[in-house]
Amino acid sequence: MKAMAAGNKRPKKVIISPQAKEDINNILFYLSQNWNQKSIDNFLKKLEIFYYLISINPRLFGYFNKKQNIRKYAITKQNIIYYRNKKDEVQIITVFDVRQKPTKLKKLLR
């Protein structure tokens, strides 16, 4: 019965922070300069699927920081999405390139 009740919930709105928008644009620019349209389309498709999944089940992916309610998902080998589940929405905080300095991530997640 509980599983059925959970399935009847309305999807949450996914809010993309200005930082995450900038991160995504930088990734798309990099792909356009160094790869091909198929790579761009694949990345966008992965994003679309991720947004859908967390809108219906924001707790699907593991915690990065439970105290701050920050979860993470590796969208590619190089990029991890950090997000926060709120009462009425899911907030995408950043899409972080793991090749950057970890101290930069700490600043972004404050």
N, C-alpha and C positions, 0 to 999 in steps of 0.2 A: 504493500500500500504506500509506503513512504517513497519508493522509487517512482511510482506513478504520480504522486503529488509533486515531486521535484520536477518531473518532466512537463508539468503544466505551467511552470513559472514562465513569465515573459522574459525575453532576453534583456540583459542590461545594455545600456548605452556605453559604447567604447569612446573614451575621450583621449585624444592624442595631444600630449603637451607640445609646446613650441620647440623644446629641446628634441623631442622624438621626431617631430616633423623635419627639423634641420638634419638630424641623423639619417633619416630615410632619404631625404633629398641628396645628401652627400653620398650615400651608398648607390643610389640610382645614377648619379653623375659618374661615379667611379666605374660602375658597370658599363655605362654608355661609352666611356673613354677607353676601356680596357677589354671589354668582352663584346657580346653581341646582343641583339634584341631578344633572343631566346632566354638569355641569362636574366635580363630585366623582367621579362614576362614570368619566369619561374620564381623570382624573388617576390614580385607583386602577388602572384598566386599563393605563395606561402604566407604572406602577410594577410591576405584576405581570409584564408582558412584559419589562421591564428585568431584574427579578430572574431570570427564566427564562433570558434570553440570557446574563447573566454567570455563571450557575451552570454552563452548558455550555461557555462560551467567555469566561473572564474577561479575556482580552487583546483582546477585540473593539473596545474603545474606546481612544482615544489617551491618552498620558501627559499629566498635568498637571505632575508632577515625577517624572522617571525615577529620580533618586537615592533618593527616599523611596518609590518604587514606588506612587505615587498616580496613578490614572487618573480621567478625568472623562467625564460624559455629560450633555448638555443635555436634560433631560426635558421642559421647556417653555422658552419664550423667557426666562422670568424665573428659572428654577430649574435649577441644575446639581448633579448628584450626583457626589460625590467618593468613590472607593472604593479599596481596597487588595486586591490578589490575594495570598493566602497559600498555603502548601503544601496545606492541606486545606480551606480556606474562603475566602470573599470577604467582606471587611468593608466595610460601608457606613459612611463616616465622618461625612458631613454632606450635607444637601440645602440648598444655599446660594442665597439670593435675590440675584441679581446687582445689585439696586438698593441693597444695603447697602454699607457702607464696606469696601473691599478689605482693610484692616488687620484686620478681624474674621475674615476667612477665614484669614489667616496664623495667628492664634491657634488657630483650630479644627483646623488641619491639623498642628499640632505633635505 
